[in-house]
């Protein structure tokens, strides 16, 4: 469900409301009770809810995809070199 932002044209009160896409827009201001509430155009807002799908989907092995994870397990070591030269270096 998206989070909509509203502003009252009469008193300037602002609020956010979690509503279904099919729900009718709010019209009455909760602060001054005037029917002057209008929906604002703002950045999309959403809320992650549930059992943690964002941590467990697309995982490799028993590793979880957590915020800040670089996808290399965090303990990534540099590529091994041979003969004291870095991989891809000209001989």
MOPAC internal coordinates of N, CA, C and O (Angstrom, degrees):
PM7 1SCF
backbone

  N    0.0000 0     0.00 0     0.00 0    0    0    0
  C    1.4446 1     0.00 0     0.00 0    1    0    0
  C    1.5329 1   108.90 1     0.00 0    2    1    0
  O    1.2310 1   120.49 1   -45.79 1    3    2    1
  N    1.3105 1   116.67 1   134.21 1    3    2    1
  C    1.4632 1   119.39 1   178.52 1    5    3    2
  C    1.5288 1   112.53 1   -78.14 1    6    5    3
  O    1.2310 1   121.63 1   -22.10 1    7    6    5
  N    1.3179 1   114.48 1   157.90 1    7    6    5
  C    1.4567 1   122.00 1   175.82 1    9    7    6
  C    1.5239 1   106.79 1  -104.16 1   10    9    7
  O    1.2310 1   120.58 1   -60.41 1   11   10    9
  N    1.3299 1   116.49 1   119.59 1   11   10    9
  C    1.4665 1   121.72 1  -178.80 1   13   11   10
  C    1.5201 1   110.03 1  -100.68 1   14   13   11
  O    1.2310 1   120.67 1   -33.04 1   15   14   13
  N    1.3219 1   116.32 1   146.96 1   15   14   13
  C    1.4572 1   122.16 1   178.22 1   17   15   14
  C    1.5307 1   108.01 1  -109.08 1   18   17   15
  O    1.2310 1   120.97 1   -45.32 1   19   18   17
  N    1.3317 1   115.75 1   134.68 1   19   18   17
  C    1.4653 1   122.20 1  -178.54 1   21   19   18
  C    1.5196 1   110.04 1  -125.02 1   22   21   19
  O    1.2310 1   121.08 1   -25.67 1   23   22   21
  N    1.3534 1   115.53 1   154.33 1   23   22   21
  C    1.4597 1   121.61 1   173.76 1   25   23   22
  C    1.5257 1   108.50 1  -140.66 1   26   25   23
  O    1.2310 1   121.03 1   -42.64 1   27   26   25
  N    1.3357 1   115.64 1   137.36 1   27   26   25
  C    1.4565 1   121.23 1   178.25 1   29   27   26
  C    1.5251 1   108.59 1   -84.07 1   30   29   27
  O    1.2310 1   120.63 1   -51.39 1   31   30   29
  N    1.3303 1   116.41 1   128.61 1   31   30   29
  C    1.4654 1   121.37 1   178.97 1   33   31   30
  C    1.5276 1   111.54 1   -75.61 1   34   33   31
  O    1.2310 1   120.28 1   161.08 1   35   34   33
  N    1.3242 1   117.07 1   -18.92 1   35   34   33
  C    1.4670 1   120.93 1  -178.82 1   37   35   34
  C    1.5358 1   112.15 1   -84.90 1   38   37   35
  O    1.2310 1   120.12 1   131.74 1   39   38   37
  N    1.3246 1   117.38 1   -48.26 1   39   38   37
  C    1.4702 1   119.66 1  -174.54 1   41   39   38
  C    1.5252 1   114.18 1  -115.19 1   42   41   39
  O    1.2310 1   119.70 1   169.86 1   43   42   41
  N    1.3356 1   118.18 1   -10.14 1   43   42   41
  C    1.4597 1   121.52 1   178.63 1   45   43   42
  C    1.5224 1   114.95 1    84.31 1   46   45   43
  O    1.2310 1   119.95 1  -176.23 1   47   46   45
  N    1.3238 1   117.70 1     3.77 1   47   46   45
  C    1.4693 1   121.91 1   178.63 1   49   47   46
  C    1.5266 1   109.75 1   -62.18 1   50   49   47
  O    1.2310 1   120.74 1   -44.54 1   51   50   49
  N    1.3431 1   116.20 1   135.46 1   51   50   49
  C    1.4663 1   121.14 1   178.39 1   53   51   50
  C    1.5168 1   109.48 1  -117.81 1   54   53   51
  O    1.2310 1   120.82 1   -33.51 1   55   54   53
  N    1.3413 1   116.04 1   146.49 1   55   54   53
  C    1.4555 1   121.38 1   178.07 1   57   55   54
  C    1.5161 1   110.49 1  -153.14 1   58   57   55
  O    1.2310 1   121.28 1   -18.62 1   59   58   57
  N    1.3227 1   115.16 1   161.38 1   59   58   57
  C    1.4523 1   122.21 1   174.23 1   61   59   58
  C    1.5182 1   107.75 1  -117.17 1   62   61   59
  O    1.2310 1   120.79 1   -35.58 1   63   62   61
  N    1.3315 1   116.10 1   144.42 1   63   62   61
  C    1.4611 1   120.32 1  -177.63 1   65   63   62
  C    1.5191 1   109.54 1  -139.66 1   66   65   63
  O    1.2310 1   120.27 1   -51.08 1   67   66   65
  N    1.3235 1   117.10 1   128.92 1   67   66   65
  C    1.4543 1   123.59 1   175.00 1   69   67   66
  C    1.5267 1   107.36 1   -82.34 1   70   69   67
  O    1.2310 1   120.55 1   -65.15 1   71   70   69
  N    1.3432 1   116.56 1   114.85 1   71   70   69
  C    1.4667 1   120.71 1  -176.29 1   73   71   70
  C    1.5178 1   110.70 1  -136.65 1   74   73   71
  O    1.2310 1   121.06 1   -24.43 1   75   74   73
  N    1.3184 1   115.57 1   155.57 1   75   74   73
  C    1.4590 1   121.37 1   173.05 1   77   75   74
  C    1.5248 1   108.93 1   -69.49 1   78   77   75
  O    1.2310 1   120.45 1   -24.49 1   79   78   77
  N    1.3245 1   116.74 1   155.51 1   79   78   77
  C    1.4631 1   120.68 1   176.48 1   81   79   78
  C    1.5213 1   111.35 1   -60.67 1   82   81   79
  O    1.2310 1   120.58 1   145.90 1   83   82   81
  N    1.3350 1   116.49 1   -34.10 1   83   82   81
  C    1.4601 1   121.22 1  -177.16 1   85   83   82
  C    1.5326 1   113.05 1   -82.84 1   86   85   83
  O    1.2310 1   119.54 1   172.55 1   87   86   85
  N    1.3280 1   118.48 1    -7.45 1   87   86   85
  C    1.4692 1   121.56 1  -177.56 1   89   87   86
  C    1.5317 1   110.62 1   -72.24 1   90   89   87
  O    1.2310 1   121.09 1   -36.11 1   91   90   89
  N    1.3295 1   115.53 1   143.89 1   91   90   89
  C    1.4688 1   120.93 1   177.73 1   93   91   90
  C    1.5316 1   109.31 1   -70.84 1   94   93   91
  O    1.2310 1   119.98 1   -35.12 1   95   94   93
  N    1.3336 1   117.64 1   144.88 1   95   94   93
  C    1.4702 1   120.31 1   178.10 1   97   95   94
  C    1.5287 1   111.33 1   -61.60 1   98   97   95
  O    1.2310 1   120.94 1   -31.43 1   99   98   97
  N    1.3340 1   115.81 1   148.57 1   99   98   97
  C    1.4708 1   120.05 1   176.32 1  101   99   98
  C    1.5241 1   109.32 1   -70.72 1  102  101   99
  O    1.2310 1   120.32 1   -30.91 1  103  102  101
  N    1.3327 1   117.00 1   149.09 1  103  102  101
  C    1.4659 1   120.62 1  -179.86 1  105  103  102
  C    1.5226 1   112.85 1  -126.11 1  106  105  103
  O    1.2310 1   119.97 1   149.61 1  107  106  105
  N    1.3436 1   117.66 1   -30.39 1  107  106  105
  C    1.4618 1   121.23 1  -176.10 1  109  107  106
  C    1.5230 1   110.61 1   -95.70 1  110  109  107
  O    1.2310 1   120.47 1   -52.25 1  111  110  109
  N    1.3237 1   116.70 1   127.75 1  111  110  109
  C    1.4621 1   123.26 1   179.63 1  113  111  110
  C    1.5291 1   109.78 1   -71.38 1  114  113  111
  O    1.2310 1   119.43 1   -50.26 1  115  114  113
  N    1.3407 1   118.69 1   129.74 1  115  114  113
  C    1.4708 1   120.02 1   178.38 1  117  115  114
  C    1.5277 1   112.64 1   -72.73 1  118  117  115
  O    1.2310 1   119.78 1   161.89 1  119  118  117
  N    1.3311 1   118.02 1   -18.11 1  119  118  117
  C    1.4670 1   120.92 1  -178.57 1  121  119  118
  C    1.5291 1   111.84 1   -85.05 1  122  121  119
  O    1.2310 1   120.15 1   127.91 1  123  122  121
  N    1.3359 1   117.33 1   -52.09 1  123  122  121
  C    1.4706 1   120.31 1  -175.76 1  125  123  122
  C    1.5317 1   112.92 1  -110.40 1  126  125  123
  O    1.2310 1   120.16 1   175.47 1  127  126  125
  N    1.3327 1   117.29 1    -4.53 1  127  126  125
  C    1.4641 1   124.96 1   177.91 1  129  127  126
  C    1.5275 1   113.92 1    64.54 1  130  129  127
  O    1.2310 1   119.85 1  -166.41 1  131  130  129
  N    1.3234 1   117.90 1    13.59 1  131  130  129
  C    1.4693 1   121.24 1   176.40 1  133  131  130
  C    1.5355 1   108.86 1   -79.41 1  134  133  131
  O    1.2310 1   119.90 1   -33.86 1  135  134  133
  N    1.3338 1   117.79 1   146.14 1  135  134  133
  C    1.4659 1   120.40 1   179.25 1  137  135  134
  C    1.5370 1   111.72 1   -81.82 1  138  137  135
  O    1.2310 1   120.31 1  -129.51 1  139  138  137
  N    1.3271 1   117.01 1    50.49 1  139  138  137
  C    1.4605 1   122.59 1  -173.97 1  141  139  138
  C    1.5266 1   112.92 1  -117.96 1  142  141  139
  O    1.2310 1   119.70 1  -159.88 1  143  142  141
  N    1.3234 1   118.18 1    20.12 1  143  142  141
  C    1.4558 1   121.54 1  -177.63 1  145  143  142
  C    1.5197 1   109.65 1   -79.06 1  146  145  143
  O    1.2310 1   120.39 1   -48.88 1  147  146  145
  N    1.3180 1   116.86 1   131.12 1  147  146  145
  C    1.4588 1   121.69 1   178.80 1  149  147  146
  C    1.5106 1   110.81 1  -128.22 1  150  149  147
  O    1.2310 1   120.66 1   -34.78 1  151  150  149
  N    1.3184 1   116.34 1   145.22 1  151  150  149
  C    1.4594 1   121.64 1   179.52 1  153  151  150
  C    1.5221 1   109.38 1   -78.45 1  154  153  151
  O    1.2310 1   120.50 1   -45.61 1  155  154  153
  N    1.3157 1   116.66 1   134.39 1  155  154  153
  C    1.4554 1   122.03 1   179.26 1  157  155  154
  C    1.5227 1   111.07 1   -93.60 1  158  157  155
  O    1.2310 1   120.92 1   -26.36 1  159  158  157
  N    1.3026 1   115.84 1   153.64 1  159  158  157
  C    1.4557 1   120.99 1   172.85 1  161  159  158
  C    1.5221 1   105.86 1   -90.89 1  162  161  159
  O    1.2310 1   120.28 1   -61.25 1  163  162  161
  N    1.3141 1   117.07 1   118.75 1  163  162  161
  C    1.4583 1   120.79 1  -177.59 1  165  163  162
  C    1.5187 1   109.06 1  -145.87 1  166  165  163
  O    1.2310 1   120.73 1    -1.66 1  167  166  165
  N    1.3094 1   116.22 1   178.34 1  167  166  165
  C    1.4674 1   121.17 1   178.22 1  169  167  166
  C    1.5214 1   109.07 1   -62.65 1  170  169  167
  O    1.2310 1   121.41 1   -33.47 1  171  170  169
  N    1.2930 1   114.90 1   146.53 1  171  170  169
  C    1.4587 1   119.89 1   179.85 1  173  171  170
  C    1.5168 1   109.85 1   -64.36 1  174  173  171
  O    1.2310 1   120.91 1   -41.93 1  175  174  173
  N    1.3093 1   115.87 1   138.07 1  175  174  173
  C    1.4532 1   120.98 1   177.46 1  177  175  174
  C    1.5131 1   109.24 1  -123.14 1  178  177  175
  O    1.2310 1   120.53 1   -36.95 1  179  178  177
  N    1.3318 1   116.60 1   143.05 1  179  178  177
  C    1.4459 1   120.14 1   176.43 1  181  179  178
  C    1.5129 1   108.75 1  -149.89 1  182  181  179
  O    1.2310 1   121.29 1   -14.27 1  183  182  181
  N    1.3035 1   115.13 1   165.73 1  183  182  181
  C    1.4574 1   120.80 1  -178.55 1  185  183  182
  C    1.5147 1   108.32 1  -127.86 1  186  185  183
  O    1.2310 1   120.60 1   -50.46 1  187  186  185
  N    1.3460 1   116.46 1   129.54 1  187  186  185
  C    1.4514 1   120.52 1   175.23 1  189  187  186
  C    1.5187 1   107.68 1   -82.21 1  190  189  187
  O    1.2310 1   120.70 1   -54.04 1  191  190  189
  N    1.3209 1   116.27 1   125.96 1  191  190  189
  C    1.4484 1   120.25 1  -179.15 1  193  191  190
  C    1.5184 1   108.83 1  -137.24 1  194  193  191
  O    1.2310 1   120.92 1   -25.74 1  195  194  193
  N    1.2904 1   115.85 1   154.26 1  195  194  193
  C    1.4469 1   119.74 1   177.51 1  197  195  194
  C    1.5104 1   111.85 1   123.15 1  198  197  195
  O    1.2310 1   121.34 1    17.18 1  199  198  197
  N    1.3113 1   115.04 1  -162.82 1  199  198  197
  C    1.4509 1   121.19 1  -174.15 1  201  199  198
  C    1.5039 1   115.69 1   -85.60 1  202  201  199
  O    1.2310 1   119.10 1  -161.99 1  203  202  201
  N    1.3053 1   119.32 1    18.01 1  203  202  201
  C    1.4528 1   120.62 1   176.18 1  205  203  202
  C    1.5109 1   114.04 1    94.16 1  206  205  203
  O    1.2310 1   119.61 1  -144.54 1  207  206  205
  N    1.3066 1   118.36 1    35.46 1  207  206  205
  C    1.4719 1   121.02 1  -179.67 1  209  207  206
  C    1.5113 1   111.72 1   -56.27 1  210  209  207
  O    1.2310 1   120.06 1   147.79 1  211  210  209
  N    1.3234 1   117.49 1   -32.21 1  211  210  209
  C    1.4470 1   121.45 1  -177.27 1  213  211  210
  C    1.5286 1   111.57 1   -70.19 1  214  213  211
  O    1.2310 1   119.83 1   162.32 1  215  214  213
  N    1.3339 1   117.94 1   -17.68 1  215  214  213
  C    1.4570 1   121.22 1   176.87 1  217  215  214
  C    1.5121 1   112.25 1   -93.41 1  218  217  215
  O    1.2310 1   120.00 1   155.07 1  219  218  217
  N    1.3206 1   117.61 1   -24.93 1  219  218  217
  C    1.4533 1   119.25 1  -170.30 1  221  219  218
  C    1.5248 1   114.96 1  -109.41 1  222  221  219
  O    1.2310 1   118.99 1   160.11 1  223  222  221
  N    1.3081 1   119.52 1   -19.89 1  223  222  221
  C    1.4574 1   120.36 1   179.44 1  225  223  222
  C    1.5138 1   110.31 1   -72.32 1  226  225  223
  O    1.2310 1   120.99 1   -30.99 1  227  226  225
  N    1.2958 1   115.70 1   149.01 1  227  226  225
  C    1.4552 1   123.74 1   175.62 1  229  227  226
  C    1.5220 1   112.57 1    58.36 1  230  229  227
  O    1.2310 1   120.23 1  -146.12 1  231  230  229
  N    1.2967 1   117.17 1    33.88 1  231  230  229
  C    1.4591 1   119.06 1   179.50 1  233  231  230
  C    1.5276 1   109.74 1   -86.18 1  234  233  231
  O    1.2310 1   121.24 1   -24.06 1  235  234  233
  N    1.3120 1   115.23 1   155.94 1  235  234  233
  C    1.4589 1   121.39 1   178.20 1  237  235  234
  C    1.5239 1   107.22 1  -113.26 1  238  237  235
  O    1.2310 1   120.36 1   -57.80 1  239  238  237
  N    1.3197 1   116.92 1   122.20 1  239  238  237
  C    1.4597 1   120.23 1  -178.59 1  241  239  238
  C    1.5089 1   110.44 1    65.34 1  242  241  239
  O    1.2310 1   120.43 1    47.05 1  243  242  241
  N    1.3322 1   116.78 1  -132.95 1  243  242  241
  C    1.4635 1   119.74 1   179.02 1  245  243  242
  C    1.5299 1   110.91 1  -104.77 1  246  245  243
  O    1.2310 1   119.81 1  -162.10 1  247  246  245
  N    1.3222 1   117.97 1    17.90 1  247  246  245
  C    1.4601 1   123.87 1   178.05 1  249  247  246
  C    1.5241 1   109.30 1   -88.34 1  250  249  247
  O    1.2310 1   119.87 1   -39.74 1  251  250  249
  N    1.3307 1   117.85 1   140.26 1  251  250  249
  C    1.4615 1   121.46 1   177.50 1  253  251  250
  C    1.5141 1   109.68 1  -102.73 1  254  253  251
  O    1.2310 1   120.27 1   -31.01 1  255  254  253
  N    1.3309 1   117.09 1   148.99 1  255  254  253
  C    1.4564 1   121.87 1   175.88 1  257  255  254
  C    1.5170 1   108.20 1   -84.23 1  258  257  255
  O    1.2310 1   120.40 1   -84.84 1  259  258  257
  N    1.3096 1   116.84 1    95.16 1  259  258  257
  C    1.4557 1   121.45 1  -178.54 1  261  259  258
  C    1.5133 1   109.94 1  -105.26 1  262  261  259
  O    1.2310 1   120.39 1   -21.34 1  263  262  261
  N    1.3187 1   116.86 1   158.66 1  263  262  261
  C    1.4599 1   121.68 1   178.71 1  265  263  262
  C    1.5193 1   108.86 1   -56.95 1  266  265  263
  O    1.2310 1   120.77 1   -43.97 1  267  266  265
  N    1.3229 1   116.13 1   136.03 1  267  266  265
  C    1.4500 1   120.87 1   179.14 1  269  267  266
  C    1.5193 1   113.29 1    87.13 1  270  269  267
  O    1.2310 1   120.03 1   173.77 1  271  270  269
  N    1.3263 1   117.55 1    -6.23 1  271  270  269
  C    1.4536 1   121.06 1   178.47 1  273  271  270
  C    1.5158 1   108.63 1   -76.26 1  274  273  271
  O    1.2310 1   120.44 1   -53.48 1  275  274  273
  N    1.3109 1   116.76 1   126.52 1  275  274  273
  C    1.4589 1   119.90 1  -177.42 1  277  275  274
  C    1.5190 1   112.71 1   -84.61 1  278  277  275
  O    1.2310 1   120.07 1  -176.04 1  279  278  277
  N    1.3357 1   117.47 1     3.96 1  279  278  277
  C    1.4493 1   120.96 1   179.13 1  281  279  278
  C    1.5155 1   112.50 1    83.99 1  282  281  279
  O    1.2310 1   120.12 1  -179.74 1  283  282  281
  N    1.3341 1   117.38 1     0.26 1  283  282  281
  C    1.4611 1   121.36 1  -179.24 1  285  283  282
  C    1.5223 1   110.84 1  -113.59 1  286  285  283
  O    1.2310 1   120.42 1  -167.72 1  287  286  285
  N    1.3183 1   116.80 1    12.28 1  287  286  285
  C    1.4451 1   120.30 1   177.74 1  289  287  286
  C    1.5142 1   114.01 1    85.18 1  290  289  287
  O    1.2310 1   119.58 1   176.86 1  291  290  289
  N    1.3226 1   118.40 1    -3.14 1  291  290  289
  C    1.4454 1   120.89 1   177.54 1  293  291  290
  C    1.5143 1   113.49 1    80.12 1  294  293  291
  O    1.2310 1   119.86 1   155.39 1  295  294  293
  N    1.3359 1   117.87 1   -24.61 1  295  294  293
  C    1.4603 1   121.69 1  -179.57 1  297  295  294
  C    1.5162 1   110.72 1  -106.06 1  298  297  295
  O    1.2310 1   120.10 1  -152.79 1  299  298  297
  N    1.3105 1   117.42 1    27.21 1  299  298  297
  C    1.4627 1   121.04 1  -176.39 1  301  299  298
  C    1.5204 1   110.13 1   -61.94 1  302  301  299
  O    1.2310 1   121.12 1   -45.22 1  303  302  301
  N    1.3308 1   115.46 1   134.78 1  303  302  301
  C    1.4535 1   121.64 1   178.54 1  305  303  302
  C    1.5184 1   108.04 1  -105.40 1  306  305  303
  O    1.2310 1   119.89 1   -27.98 1  307  306  305
  N    1.3353 1   117.82 1   152.02 1  307  306  305
  C    1.4551 1   119.11 1   178.14 1  309  307  306
  C    1.5123 1   110.99 1   -62.96 1  310  309  307
  O    1.2310 1   120.98 1   -25.26 1  311  310  309
  N    1.3286 1   115.73 1   154.74 1  311  310  309
  C    1.4596 1   120.82 1   179.49 1  313  311  310
  C    1.5153 1   109.46 1   -60.79 1  314  313  311
  O    1.2310 1   121.51 1   -39.02 1  315  314  313
  N    1.3304 1   114.72 1   140.98 1  315  314  313
  C    1.4600 1   118.55 1  -179.72 1  317  315  314
  C    1.5158 1   110.28 1   -71.29 1  318  317  315
  O    1.2310 1   121.15 1   -31.80 1  319  318  317
  N    1.3113 1   115.41 1   148.20 1  319  318  317
  C    1.4549 1   120.72 1   179.92 1  321  319  318
  C    1.5197 1   109.63 1  -114.13 1  322  321  319
  O    1.2310 1   120.88 1   -19.91 1  323  322  321
  N    1.3045 1   115.92 1   160.09 1  323  322  321
  C    1.4591 1   120.33 1   177.71 1  325  323  322
  C    1.5071 1   109.09 1  -122.81 1  326  325  323
  O    1.2310 1   119.91 1   -41.84 1  327  326  325
  N    1.2926 1   117.78 1   138.16 1  327  326  325
  C    1.4554 1   122.54 1   176.36 1  329  327  326
  C    1.5119 1   113.44 1    65.20 1  330  329  327
  O    1.2310 1   119.31 1  -155.77 1  331  330  329
  N    1.3337 1   118.93 1    24.23 1  331  330  329
  C    1.4539 1   120.70 1   176.99 1  333  331  330
  C    1.5256 1   113.48 1    77.17 1  334  333  331
  O    1.2310 1   119.50 1  -175.80 1  335  334  333
  N    1.3380 1   118.57 1     4.20 1  335  334  333
  C    1.4602 1   121.75 1   178.98 1  337  335  334
  C    1.5029 1   109.48 1  -110.65 1  338  337  335
  O    1.2310 1   120.54 1   -34.64 1  339  338  337
  N    1.3006 1   116.57 1   145.36 1  339  338  337
  C    1.4667 1   121.20 1   178.42 1  341  339  338
  C    1.5165 1   109.14 1   -72.94 1  342  341  339
  O    1.2310 1   121.27 1   -28.43 1  343  342  341
  N    1.3511 1   115.18 1   151.57 1  343  342  341
  C    1.4695 1   120.34 1   177.35 1  345  343  342
  C    1.5063 1   109.62 1   -56.99 1  346  345  343
  O    1.2310 1   120.02 1   -44.44 1  347  346  345
  N    1.3036 1   117.57 1   135.56 1  347  346  345
  C    1.4492 1   121.89 1   176.36 1  349  347  346
  C    1.5342 1   112.85 1    87.96 1  350  349  347
  O    1.2310 1   119.96 1   176.83 1  351  350  349
  N    1.3184 1   117.69 1    -3.17 1  351  350  349
  C    1.4622 1   119.95 1  -179.64 1  353  351  350
  C    1.5220 1   109.43 1   -80.42 1  354  353  351
  O    1.2310 1   120.66 1   -34.22 1  355  354  353
  N    1.3018 1   116.34 1   145.78 1  355  354  353
  C    1.4733 1   121.30 1   179.92 1  357  355  354
  C    1.5172 1   109.40 1   -71.44 1  358  357  355
  O    1.2310 1   120.72 1   -36.41 1  359  358  357
  N    1.3363 1   116.23 1   143.59 1  359  358  357
  C    1.4662 1   120.95 1  -178.54 1  361  359  358
  C    1.5049 1   112.69 1   -80.03 1  362  361  359
  O    1.2310 1   120.10 1   180.00 1  363  362  361

